[in-house]
Amino acid sequence: RKEVEQDPGPFNVPEGATVAFNCTYSNSASQSFFWYRQDCRKEPKLLMSVYSSGNEDGRFTAQLNRASQYISLLIRDSKLSDSATYLCVVNSESSGDKLTFGTGTRLAVRP
Amino acid sequence: GAVVSQHPSWVICKSGTSVKIECRSLDFQATTMFWYRQFPKQSLMLMATSNEGSKATYEQGVEKDKFLINHASLTLSTLTVTSAHPEDSSFYICSARSYGTSGYEQYFGPGTRLTVT
């Protein structure tokens, strides 16, 4: 079983749509959680950290469910510029504070 | 945010030659840097963790004699792919870790695309 699992997509949505991505992780000792965004042939860039209480940054909302070992990202009012691959990333001290990446979920927003 | 640079951004080399990739933290000191590799449509896979002044720690399955890592200063780590083969063609990305107000944060370089012919 992969340490971090994501639906690879692609998700094809019209501008203005709301889209949600899910991610599960296998290491119950994981402590830090992130969503990164990666554009084609570019490096990953931190989109947002995910906190236990859930957090929001503009159109983006992240949720964490430790009991189910499940993380989500909600994007409201999708823009064309949101088209990218979204990576679920998990960090745990037991893995030496190393980031473990999911394979990513590809989002394509169409006009 | 902090800036990490990589050089070169892309390189084409012949099979059997060696290629060196540099990773620099431009505005902060990084005691730890990480080297990742990403094949098309796959996730980033950690190759090794590089600590300044000590030997790198390699992930399982990564040949330390083939992928030489040097972290001689707090702002520079290098990855040398020795005797490169076409299967080493990949996107190599480094990241540097710094300790900020909310704990450890990792910043990624722009990546180096290696093509071995």
Interface residues (C-beta under 8 A of the other chain):
Chain A: V4 S32 R41 K42 E43 P44 K45 L46 S49 L87 N91 G96 D97 K98 L99 T100 F101 G102 T103 G104
Chain B: G1 F34 K41 Q42 S43 L44 M45 L46 T49 T57 F91 I93 S95 S102 G103 Y104 E105 Q106 F108 G109 P110 G111 R113
